[in-house]
C-alpha cells in the first residue's frame, strides 16, 4: 500500500484546523452505534464479549472501516470497539482539536458515552499509534496493553533531519511543504511517557510508506528510520515484542490481518 505525502499534508491540515465542514453526519440520528458526546453524534461500533475491551484507533483520516478486516475475528475472543473520530466517517465534526491530548480525552468521553469501561487494550495504526500511546500515558490505570500497527513516532522529524544529508532533507522539506510546522504545532502538548511494564506489540511493515516526489534512496532511509524507532519503542517495555510483517505495506491490518489478530490475542491473554 502506498501513501502519498500530499494526502498526509491534507490530513495534518484537517487535524490542526478541525475536521469536517458543516458538522453534519450522513447517518440518521438514533441509528444503532451512534452515541451522544456533548451533543455530537459519534459512531461507535462494538462486537463480542469479555474483558479486556480492545479499542481500535485508526490512522490518519481513517475511520472504523479500516478495521473491518480484523474486528469480527477479534470479537471471537473478547469485546472490541472501533469508532469514527470527530469529522471522520459518520461522526460529526467539532471545533479544532488542537492537540493529540485533546483527541485522546475526546476518545475517553466517547467510551464513557457508550458505557464502555476498562481495562483497555489500545490498538493504534499509523497516526493512531501516537494516540494509543498518549491514551496509555494519560489514563495509565485503564490500559493493560497496546498493539501498535506500523505506528508513527513524534521524534521522526528530528531524527530524519539528523539522518538525511542536507540535500536530501531539502528535498524532503520541499515535498512536505508546510506540513512539518503544522505537525510540530499539533504535537506541542503531546504527553507520552515510558511504556513501562505493560505488554506491547509493535508491528513494522516491510514495504513502508512511499512518499511521492522523493528519490527511492530517501524513502528507504526514512523507512529504515521508522523501523528503528519501532525497535526503540519496544525496548522501553519489559514486556515488549517487535514483529516484522513480511509482505506487507503500511496497512498491515489489511495485508496481514493474521499478524494483527495474533498480536491482540497475545496482549489480551497477558
C-alpha positions as CSV (number, residue, x, y, z in Angstrom):
1,X,0.0,0.0,0.0
2,X,1.4,3.4,-1.0
3,X,0.5,6.5,0.9
4,X,1.3,9.8,-0.9
5,X,2.7,12.6,1.1
6,X,0.2,15.0,-0.3
7,X,-2.5,13.1,1.5
8,X,-0.6,13.3,4.7
9,X,-0.4,17.0,4.3
10,X,-4.1,17.3,3.8
11,X,-4.5,15.1,6.9
12,X,-2.4,17.4,9.1
13,X,-4.4,20.5,7.8
14,X,-7.6,18.8,9.0
15,X,-6.1,17.8,12.3
16,X,-5.0,21.3,13.1
17,X,-7.9,23.2,11.7
18,X,-10.7,20.8,12.7
19,X,-12.3,18.1,10.6
20,X,-15.4,18.4,8.6
21,X,-17.2,21.4,7.1
22,X,-20.7,21.7,8.4
23,X,-20.5,19.3,11.4
24,X,-23.2,17.0,9.9
25,X,-23.2,13.3,9.8
26,X,-24.7,11.1,7.0
27,X,-26.0,8.6,9.5
28,X,-29.5,9.4,10.8
29,X,-29.9,10.3,14.5
30,X,-30.8,7.4,16.7
31,X,-29.1,4.8,14.4
32,X,-27.6,1.9,16.4
33,X,-23.9,2.6,17.0
34,X,-24.3,6.4,17.4
35,X,-23.5,7.8,20.8
36,X,-24.1,11.4,22.0
37,X,-20.9,13.2,23.2
38,X,-21.8,16.7,24.4
39,X,-24.5,17.0,21.7
40,X,-22.3,15.5,19.0
41,X,-23.3,12.2,17.2
42,X,-20.3,9.9,17.2
43,X,-20.2,6.5,15.5
44,X,-19.0,3.7,17.8
45,X,-19.3,0.0,16.9
46,X,-18.6,-2.8,19.4
47,X,-18.7,-6.5,19.0
48,X,-18.1,-9.6,21.2
49,X,-18.0,-10.0,24.9
50,X,-15.4,-10.4,27.6
51,X,-12.5,-8.4,29.1
52,X,-10.3,-6.5,28.4
53,X,-12.0,-4.4,25.8
54,X,-9.9,-3.8,22.7
55,X,-10.2,-0.2,21.4
56,X,-9.2,0.2,17.7
57,X,-7.7,3.6,16.8
58,X,-7.5,4.3,13.0
59,X,-4.7,6.1,11.3
60,X,-4.7,9.5,9.7
61,X,-8.1,10.3,8.1
62,X,-9.2,6.7,8.6
63,X,-12.2,5.5,10.5
64,X,-13.8,2.4,11.9
65,X,-14.0,0.8,8.4
66,X,-10.2,0.5,8.4
67,X,-10.6,-2.3,11.0
68,X,-13.2,-4.3,9.1
69,X,-10.7,-7.0,8.2
70,X,-9.9,-7.9,11.8
71,X,-12.7,-6.7,14.1
72,X,-15.0,-9.6,13.8
73,X,-12.2,-12.1,14.4
74,X,-11.1,-10.2,17.5
75,X,-14.7,-10.3,18.7
76,X,-14.4,-14.1,18.8
77,X,-12.2,-13.9,21.9
78,X,-13.0,-10.5,23.6
79,X,-15.0,-7.3,23.3
80,X,-13.7,-5.0,20.6
81,X,-14.8,-1.4,19.7
82,X,-13.9,0.8,16.8
83,X,-15.1,4.4,16.3
84,X,-15.0,7.3,13.8
85,X,-13.0,10.2,15.2
86,X,-14.7,13.6,15.1
87,X,-15.2,14.7,11.5
88,X,-14.4,11.2,10.1
89,X,-16.8,8.6,8.8
90,X,-20.3,9.0,10.3
91,X,-19.2,11.2,13.2
92,X,-19.9,14.9,13.3
93,X,-17.1,17.4,13.4
94,X,-16.1,19.7,16.3
95,X,-14.2,22.9,16.6
96,X,-10.5,22.2,16.2
97,X,-8.9,19.7,18.5
98,X,-5.7,21.5,19.0
99,X,-3.5,18.7,20.3
100,X,-3.1,14.9,20.5
101,X,-4.0,15.1,24.2
102,X,-7.4,16.8,23.2
103,X,-8.1,13.9,20.8
104,X,-7.3,11.3,23.5
105,X,-9.6,13.0,26.0
106,X,-12.3,13.1,23.4
107,X,-11.9,9.3,22.9
108,X,-12.3,8.8,26.7
109,X,-15.6,10.8,26.5
110,X,-16.8,8.7,23.6
111,X,-16.1,5.5,25.6
112,X,-18.0,6.9,28.6
113,X,-20.9,7.9,26.4
114,X,-21.0,4.3,25.1
115,X,-20.9,2.9,28.7
116,X,-17.6,1.1,27.8
117,X,-15.4,0.6,30.8
118,X,-11.8,-0.6,31.1
119,X,-9.5,-2.3,31.3
120,X,-8.5,-1.5,27.8
121,X,-6.1,-2.8,25.2
122,X,-5.5,0.1,22.8
123,X,-4.6,-0.8,19.2
124,X,-3.4,2.1,17.0
125,X,-2.4,2.2,13.3
126,X,0.0,4.8,11.9
127,X,-1.0,8.2,13.5
128,X,-3.4,6.2,15.7
129,X,-0.3,4.7,17.3
130,X,0.6,8.0,18.8
131,X,-3.0,8.4,20.1
132,X,-2.8,4.9,21.6
133,X,0.4,5.7,23.5
134,X,-0.9,9.1,24.6
135,X,-4.1,7.4,25.9
136,X,-2.0,4.9,27.9
137,X,0.1,7.8,29.3
138,X,-2.9,9.9,30.3
139,X,-5.0,7.0,31.6
140,X,-2.4,4.5,32.8
141,X,-4.7,2.8,35.3
142,X,-7.1,1.9,32.5
143,X,-4.7,0.4,29.9
144,X,-3.3,-3.0,30.3
145,X,-1.6,-3.4,26.9
146,X,-1.1,-1.9,23.5
147,X,-0.7,-3.1,19.9
148,X,0.8,-0.6,17.5
149,X,0.4,-1.2,13.8
150,X,3.2,0.5,11.8
151,X,2.9,3.4,14.2
152,X,4.2,7.0,13.6
153,X,6.6,8.5,16.1
154,X,6.7,12.0,17.5
155,X,10.5,12.0,17.2
156,X,10.5,11.0,13.5
157,X,11.1,14.5,12.0
158,X,14.0,15.4,14.3
159,X,15.7,12.1,13.6
160,X,15.0,12.3,9.9
161,X,16.8,15.6,9.7
162,X,19.8,14.1,11.5
163,X,19.8,11.1,9.2
164,X,19.4,12.7,5.8
165,X,22.1,14.7,4.1
166,X,21.4,18.4,3.7
167,X,20.4,17.9,0.1
168,X,18.1,15.0,1.0
169,X,16.5,17.0,3.8
170,X,15.9,19.9,1.5
171,X,14.2,17.6,-1.0
172,X,12.1,16.1,1.8
173,X,11.1,19.5,3.2
174,X,10.1,20.8,-0.3
175,X,7.9,17.7,-0.8
176,X,6.4,18.2,2.7
177,X,5.7,21.9,2.2
178,X,4.4,23.4,5.4
179,X,3.4,20.1,6.9
180,X,6.4,20.0,9.3
181,X,5.5,23.2,11.1
182,X,1.9,22.1,11.4
183,X,2.9,18.7,12.7
184,X,5.2,20.3,15.4
185,X,2.4,22.6,16.4
186,X,-0.1,19.8,16.7
187,X,2.3,17.8,18.9
188,X,3.2,20.7,21.2
189,X,1.2,19.3,24.1
190,X,2.0,15.7,23.4
191,X,2.3,13.7,26.6
192,X,3.7,10.3,26.1
193,X,5.7,8.6,28.9
194,X,7.6,5.4,29.0
195,X,5.7,2.3,28.1
196,X,6.7,0.6,31.3
197,X,5.8,-2.9,32.1
198,X,2.5,-3.3,30.2
199,X,2.7,-5.8,27.3
200,X,3.2,-4.0,23.9
201,X,3.5,-5.4,20.4
202,X,4.8,-3.2,17.6
203,X,4.3,-4.4,14.0
204,X,6.5,-3.0,11.3
205,X,5.7,-3.1,7.6
206,X,8.4,-4.4,5.2
207,X,7.3,-2.1,2.3
208,X,6.9,1.1,4.3
209,X,5.4,4.4,3.3
210,X,6.2,5.6,-0.2
211,X,6.4,9.4,-0.4
212,X,5.8,10.7,-3.9
213,X,8.5,13.1,-5.2
214,X,11.3,11.6,-3.2
215,X,14.2,9.6,-4.5
216,X,13.9,5.9,-3.7
217,X,17.1,6.1,-1.6
218,X,15.5,8.7,0.7
219,X,12.3,6.6,1.0
220,X,14.4,3.7,2.0
221,X,16.3,5.7,4.6
222,X,13.0,7.0,6.1
223,X,11.5,3.6,6.2
224,X,14.6,2.2,8.0
225,X,14.4,5.1,10.5
226,X,10.8,4.3,11.3
227,X,11.6,0.6,11.9
228,X,14.5,1.7,14.2
229,X,12.1,3.9,16.2
230,X,9.7,0.9,16.5
231,X,12.5,-1.2,18.0
232,X,13.4,1.6,20.4
233,X,9.8,1.9,21.4
234,X,9.6,-1.9,22.1
235,X,12.8,-1.6,24.2
236,X,11.0,0.8,26.6
237,X,8.9,-2.0,27.9
238,X,10.0,-5.0,29.9
239,X,7.2,-6.9,28.1
240,X,7.7,-5.7,24.5
241,X,7.6,-7.6,21.2
242,X,8.6,-6.4,17.8
243,X,7.1,-8.2,14.8
244,X,8.2,-7.6,11.2
245,X,5.1,-8.0,8.9
246,X,6.6,-9.7,5.9
247,X,4.9,-9.0,2.5
248,X,3.0,-6.1,4.0
249,X,2.6,-2.4,3.2
250,X,1.7,0.3,5.7
251,X,-1.9,-1.1,6.1
252,X,-0.8,-4.3,7.9
253,X,-4.3,-5.0,9.2
254,X,-5.4,-5.4,5.5
255,X,-2.2,-7.1,4.1
256,X,-1.5,-9.3,7.1
257,X,-4.6,-9.4,9.3
258,X,-3.4,-12.6,10.9
259,X,-0.5,-10.9,12.5
260,X,-2.6,-8.1,13.9
261,X,-5.2,-10.6,15.3
262,X,-2.4,-12.8,16.8
263,X,-0.8,-9.7,18.4
264,X,-4.0,-8.6,20.0
265,X,-4.7,-12.1,21.2
266,X,-1.3,-12.2,22.8
267,X,-1.7,-8.9,24.6
268,X,-5.2,-9.6,25.9
269,X,-4.1,-13.0,27.2
270,X,-1.4,-11.5,29.4
